[in-house]
Amino acid sequence: MEYKISNRLRMGAIIMIVLGALGVAYGFMDSHKYETVKDVETLLKSEAHHGGGHAEEAHGESHSEPASHVEEGHGDEAHAEEGHKMSHEEHVLHQIHNRPYSALYVAAFFFFMIALGVLAFYAIQYASQAGWSPVLFRVMEGITSYVLPGGLIVLTIAFFADSHLFVWLKEGITEVGHENYDKLVANKSSWLNKTGFFIRGAIFLGGWSLYRYFSRKFSIAQDSADDNRNFKKNFRISAAFLVFYIYTESMMSWDWIMSVDPHWFSTLFGWYVFASMFVSGITVIAMVTIYLKSKGLLEFVNDSHIHDLAKFMFAISIFWTYLWFSQFMLIWYADIPEEVTYFVTRIEHYKLPFFGMLAMNFIFPLLLLMNSDYKRINWFVIMAGIVILCGHYLDVFNWIMPGTVVERWYIGIPEISSILLFGGLFLLFVFTALGKAPLLAKRNPFMKESEHFHY
Amino acid sequence: MEASKVIHAIYTDDDVLMSAVKTVKAEKHHIEEIYTPFPVHGLDKAMGLAPTRIAITSFMYGCVGLTVAIVMMNFIMIKDWPQDIGGKPSFSYLENMPAFVPIMFELTVFFAAHLMVITFYLRSRMWPFKKAENPDPRTTDDHFLMEIAIHNNESELTSLLQETGAVEINIVDKDEDAH
């Protein structure tokens, strides 16, 4: 059964991209309205005057309570690395300038991680020789077509955003005696430096894309083969890829995400990021499958396949919560200042996204998908999937924003436009790739088992 | 009560058993019980049994466990003998809640699992020192046994079961006092 991206979908995706690009451009222009400290002073005055929400709060807080200011400053990267030579207004100016970069980066990483999560899931299916999933292979291959472009986008944004995202790229941060000097970052500079960042980025992305390229090639070749040689090759490279992936994914999470707060570190961060990308990826597999089924395609995919995907959504949501909580509880319990500030910043300034994401990523899937029958109802899976995806967007938001814009966050035009921009690109890539091969990987040796799969 | 006669058909393969169950159901006979050495996937559906409600009881037991954990930790750590948790002596349940989450989780699982197993045993009328209902010990090894009540259709049933691939067919007087 062939699929071709419909004109409506392509137009929709292009409109999303254009609207998103306009919004992103607006975000950058808007942030540069504030060129100097003077502009920010006027802004803060007018916010204080209008009694404007949290900005005023933060302002009042940091000036009237010097004790809490210092304590807070521990975790606040912008602060720690610059000592107290910078005025509050100057901080705010930097935060305003960081915001459009951060918004772009969060959305770009979110869509990239969906594709990468699916790639890992796909490799696991091959390596474990799973019998239920081969009918979904072409859907997964479609989604993983976004790994390379998505990864390149993330790296490009990181390159241009520079110290707007990664404070460890600030000038003079490793030079003793420089006003930006930061001893902790200087000690880490053998790992945290721009050249190293991009060399590693190229290795990670190169490895993942190579696996994706060859596994897709062998998968297509298997369609017209008369033996299982291509399948066996795929089995072997999938096992090798998984070993490569589990190391590189972890390092990628230190580089691309954890280094936004370079003083802070957590040893299970790689796993935690993996859980997030895995559950988002599986959710998108389920959503694309249900979408294609609604078009009358994928007639060989039955309710039991959807049921299994929904089980994975349920299980990995709980796995994610387990890792999130393991990280949180140990840090909360030990209460060591340099660790706990990470959560202090989030709980003080990000109450809604921080706890909201817990509700969306844990409570919702737990209650919605617990019942066995609900996992087979397509629209139910879609609704739960939307909640899970929004929750994991917020998860990425909570990784990046507190280190770059601190309390000056909002989900406004820059954030939503970035989601539109990369969401549109993602749809365009995925559905174009879906149209390039038959939707049934028909010569896969497990295909018969998969087609007859029933729970 | 009339002395009930039952027919015992014995099979040696679960796939043969499954197709036999389908044939017998298609002929509109009521299957009393099937004894198998291991769980046969899809057998309950083929027999037309009502879906199990054990998952619902499990959920309720889990909720009980969660409540017990919350109340218990509140009493032990906050009320009865207030404890300084991780150098944060706030004596407030909510502020110390993260420390209790592992306990909440464990007791939820503990209650759900144990009470579910006990419920399953009781619902299956199994308790200590109970005499086994199993009519043929071979069903604990490698044989499958289907039990059908006879209502003046002995020969018809026998020939039907023979066709389905039963390796042995016995007519048994069922002793009602046995359970």
Interface residues (C-beta under 8 A of the other chain):
Chain A: F325 F328 M329 W332 Y333 A334 D335 M370 S372
Chain B: A55 F59 I85 G86 G87 K88 P98 A99 V101 P102
